[in-house]
Amino acid sequence: MKFSDRARAVAPFFAMEFGSRAAALEAQGHRVIKLSLGEPDFGAPLPVVNAMQEALRGTAMPYTSALGLPALRQAIARYYDTTYGVQIDPARVVVTAGASAALLLVTAALVNPGDKVLVGDPSYPCNRQFLASFGADVTLVPTDASTRYQVDAALVRQHWSDDVRGLMVATPSNPTGTSVPPEELAAICELARSHGAWRIVDEIYLGLADADAAGRPAQSVLAIDPGAIVINSFSKYFGMTGWRLGWCIAPAEMIPVLERLAQNYYICPSTLAQHAALACFLPETIAICESRREELVARRALVLEGLARIGLPVPVPPDGAFYVYFNVAATGLDSMQFCERALDEVHVALTPGNDFGQCGAAEHVRLSFAASRADLNEALARLQRFMTQFQRA
Ligand SMILES: Cc1ncc(COP(=O)(O)O)c(C=O)c1O
C-alpha cells in the first residue's frame, strides 16, 4: 500500500519506542520506573469521577454541539475570569477532544500549503506535526538556556520574514517545563500581530505554572494579547489525560469555521467526558488540583536536588510543566545512548531530546516528575548507580 507523503512525513516518537522496550523489560519481570510519560499519576479528581458516574445514570449520551456543551463552555469562560482575570464570551470557547483536537482544528482553519510558521526548538513535536500535515513550512527557531529554551522577541525578530503567517508557542513548555516571561510574550505577540500574523499559544501547562512574585497566578496570553488563539486541556492540571477533553479560545470570527471543521472531523467531543468535566470547576475539585500542584512543586525540588547530587545538570529549572531537561554531555554519551543505557542497565525510562527538535537534542534528556515520590527517589538512586561508571572514567 502506498501511503500519503503527509503520513510518511510524520516522525515516530522515540518515547513510544522506549515505552515498548520498557514493556518488554517488565514482561521479563523487571520493575521499570517510567519517567518518560507526560501524565500525572493522580488520575481524575474524585468529584469528576463521581460526576461521570452520576451522568451515566441519566439518559443516553447523544452527540453534543460540535462546539461542546454550552454549560461547559460557560464554565471554562468563568474559570478564565476567576483565575486569570480575563473576560471571555463563552461563544469563543470551543470544547475539543483534548488539546490535540484543538490543535488539529486551528491548524486546519489557518494553514495553507507553503505558509511559513515559526516554532521554537525544542518543543512538543505533535504541535508542529499538525502544522506540517496541512502543508506549513515550519521554521524551527533554535533556542538555548539563555532564553529558557523558549523563543523571545529578539529571536522571533531575527527569524521573521514577510512570508511568516503565524507562530506557535507553548508556555510552559514540554520538554523543558519553562515559561516565556509575560513581557517577552507580549513583545512576541505584538511583533506577530503588527505583521498580521496569527499567534497560537498552547497553555496546556498554565494551571501548573508558578505564581508570580506577588503570588498571582501565571498570566494567560489572553490578558496580554486578546486576539491570540489559546489551546488548553483537561489532561494535565485536572489529571484527565485519557478522558480526551480540551478546549481552545479563538477570535469570534473563527468560531463558525472551527465548528464546521469539528462537525466534519469528529462530530463532537465525548458527551460523557463533557458532563463529568463540569465538576472540574467546583471549589472542591480546584482545591484538589491546587494541592496536587503543590505536590508537583515538592517533587520538582526533590528531582532538582537529586540530579544536582548525581552530577546531571539542569541548565534551566522548570517553573511550570512537570519536566526537567537535563544535560548529559559530561557522560560522553549522546541523549539516545544515555536513555538506552539507563533503560537497559538500571531500568529507568526517560525521553531523549531528539523527540523535541534538533537544537541541543543530542545533549539533553527529558525527565517527567509526574510520578510518585517513591518512584522518583528510586529512579534517582538507580541513576546515581548508573552514573558512577562515568565518574570513575
Ligand atoms: C505542549 C502540549 N500540547 C498538547 C498536548 C496534547 O495534550 P492532550 O492530552 O490535551 O491532547 C501535550 C501532551 O503532552 C503537550 O505536552
The ligand as an SDF file (V2000), in Angstrom:
LIG
                    3D

 16 16  0  0  0  0  0  0  0  0999 V2000
    2.5750   21.0550   24.9280 C   0  0  0  0  0  0  0  0  0  0  0  0
    1.4920   20.0390   24.7240 C   0  0  0  0  0  0  0  0  0  0  0  0
    0.4490   20.3650   23.9520 N   0  0  0  0  0  0  0  0  0  0  0  0
   -0.5500   19.4940   23.7150 C   0  0  0  0  0  0  0  0  0  0  0  0
   -0.5300   18.2210   24.2600 C   0  0  0  0  0  0  0  0  0  0  0  0
   -1.6780   17.2730   23.9540 C   0  0  0  0  0  0  0  0  0  0  0  0
   -2.4850   17.0940   25.0900 O   0  0  0  0  0  0  0  0  0  0  0  0
   -3.9570   16.4660   25.1060 P   0  0  0  0  0  0  0  0  0  0  0  0
   -3.8760   15.2740   26.0020 O   0  0  0  0  0  0  0  0  0  0  0  0
   -4.8360   17.5230   25.7090 O   0  0  0  0  0  0  0  0  0  0  0  0
   -4.3440   16.1520   23.7220 O   0  0  0  0  0  0  0  0  0  0  0  0
    0.5480   17.8340   25.0820 C   0  0  0  0  0  0  0  0  0  0  0  0
    0.6180   16.4740   25.6600 C   0  0  0  0  0  0  0  0  0  0  0  0
    1.5560   16.0700   26.2900 O   0  0  0  0  0  0  0  0  0  0  0  0
    1.5810   18.7790   25.3250 C   0  0  0  0  0  0  0  0  0  0  0  0
    2.6400   18.4780   26.0800 O   0  0  0  0  0  0  0  0  0  0  0  0
  1  2  1  0
  2  3  1  0
  2 15  2  0
  3  4  2  0
  4  5  1  0
  5  6  1  0
  5 12  2  0
  6  7  1  0
  7  8  1  0
  8  9  2  0
  8 10  1  0
  8 11  1  0
 12 13  1  0
 12 15  1  0
 13 14  2  0
 15 16  1  0
M  END
$$$$
